[in-house]
Amino acid sequence: MKKIILLYVLLIGAFLVYAVQHYQTGANEEDPFHSERLRGELGENYVMVTFLSGIEYWKSCLKGFEDAAETLNVSIEYRGATRYDTREQITVLEQIIAKKPAGIAISAIDPASLAGTIDKAVDAGIPVVLFDSDAPGSRAYSFLGTDNYEAGAAAARKMGQLVGGKGKVAVITLYSQQNHEERTRGFQETIDRAYPDMQVVAVEDDKGDAMVAKDLTRSLLEKEPDLAGVFVTEAVGGAGAAEAAKELGRTEQLHVVAFDTNKDTLDRIKEGNISASIAQGTWNMGYWSLQYLFHLHHDLTIPSPAASGVVSPVPVEVDTGISIVTPENVDDYYAK
Amino acid sequence: MKKIILLYVLLIGAFLVYAVQHYQTGANEEDPFHSERLRGELGENYVMVTFLSGIEYWKSCLKGFEDAAETLNVSIEYRGATRYDTREQITVLEQIIAKKPAGIAISAIDPASLAGTIDKAVDAGIPVVLFDSDAPGSRAYSFLGTDNYEAGAAAARKMGQLVGGKGKVAVITLYSQQNHEERTRGFQETIDRAYPDMQVVAVEDDKGDAMVAKDLTRSLLEKEPDLAGVFVTEAVGGAGAAEAAKELGRTEQLHVVAFDTNKDTLDRIKEGNISASIAQGTWNMGYWSLQYLFHLHHDLTIPSPAASGVVSPVPVEVDTGISIVTPENVDDYYAK
């Protein structure tokens, strides 16, 4: 008798478990857009690929990728060339393709060399999107990155506000790198157009070296004692420029607008040594890259990625925007 | 005895139901990116706003908006000015703001007039994104639409392929409307640059009227008997151009590349009277608009939409791409 009762209990229990699960997941089984279908399957793995893979800059891209992965219930992997080495990035990408992941988001070390390997992935049925650095010749489905001209223009507007719309300013940049040229041009043209009482008196090259940026700023302040601001278009020079102003006791007079959110830059914004920095939409790059890859892998778009001919199943070019880091919001930008 | 056993069964069953539900939904309660948190709440309502709200063009935008709503478990509403009337669209938008929806996706009837009302919504804490037609002066978070220059360039490449890279072609467009000017320029410049044996012999204005497009094509064929192709940049003229070729028995000779996916255009592609059409990424506009609004409403982005100063919580400008409709894939483009 007791055994039969136990059996009853187990059977009824099992039925209830089944009924609840069925109720929760089965309601819209034919509809691909029911949210239960926006969940990945066991072993569904997406890979983010970078170069100089250890630098701070990628942390927030990866955080976006991770946040999207949790949302969609899939797993991810972070890979990359450890050095600034095209050959190494191609090799890493080839190893990844061999494992047939569900999708790949890659930042291309240079615009031309990666296209062939990216196309190999697409031919093998693996969706690929590019983020941060594009490879325009490839058949990747999308590019998500910063509009560098607009970023420079935003820096000019911030600088204009900081210096009260008048005075001499300078730019420290990397010569002959396209994204930095665009930032410089966006800055310069916005100053010329919108701030008649401001002049860009110098555009210098710090070669991506904080010490060079420091020396350059020191000489600029000697040549132009009333210099009111410096816009540094690359990630490490802002701290150098700010350090020069500090050593000369000119922090109050010289407004430094930096780029990106390295810890050193954020610390100096906190202490008032750097006035502002231009943060790129790195979290957006990672988050929406994975969303696109997921939708491509599961064929959830209209038109379908499998349609014949020229089709754009996901947006093809995405300006992820910029944010301006200031003493008021700097705490939000430390890596978590 | 029997009653006690029944009680046991019920209690154990209830516990199992509770345990299963807890297991399925409670695992990551603090984490906003767990997928259970990407589900809307009861009464969470998003509104799509257009103008000329009855035309075919918006159907696919709305389908994308609906598909995203199902994914996210929220409700939506479709509103708009029925006529091409700025005042009417502003009134509709004001009525919507008064109801405090969770977010608004709007296609602006003209770039300037809507900005004030859009900003009013943003000030009231209602996220707004723009799709298809931008209002650049406003504080909307994003614009999702077609890169018209690129669309024209894609039409040129398709035309080049259709006519075998040589011969005379013409453009029928709308004069002095910016998006149509850009399509025409993208077409013309791509032909000039990439197809030395092709010439654009005329650029005409059909005023958005299929009959005018028909008459224009007829005269073009009289003036240039060896005309090999016509690219029509607006939605209704393609059918007119194709009808002229048909009446003159010149369908085999004259390749018409149309724009958008009106039923008449699709029918003619099916029967071989129009060679191809440029479809805009309308589903993408609707789908990703709602995704952005949802992420803004639930504060799921980094940086937060509530952060102080200039921030881009979602991508600021999104080129939703184009697809080329041909006899091979035309069936996918009929409204479902």
Interface residues (C-beta under 8 A of the other chain):
Chain A: I5 Y8 V9 I12 G13 L16 V17 V20 Q21 Q24 N28 D31 F33 H34 S35 L38 R39 S60 K63 G64 D67 A68 E70 T71 L72 N73 L144 D147 A154 K158 A279 G281 W283 N284 Y287 W288 Q291 T301 I302 P303 S304 A307 S308 G309 V310 V311 S312 P313 V314 P315 V316 E317 V318 D319 T320 G321 I322 S323 I324 T326 E328 N329 D332 Y333
Chain B: I5 Y8 V9 I12 G13 L16 V17 V20 Q21 Q24 N28 D31 F33 H34 S35 L38 R39 S60 K63 G64 D67 A68 E70 T71 L72 N73 L144 D147 A154 K158 A279 G281 W283 N284 Y287 W288 Q291 T301 I302 P303 S304 A307 S308 G309 V310 V311 S312 V314 P315 V316 E317 V318 D319 T320 G321 I322 S323 I324 T326 E328 N329 D332 Y333
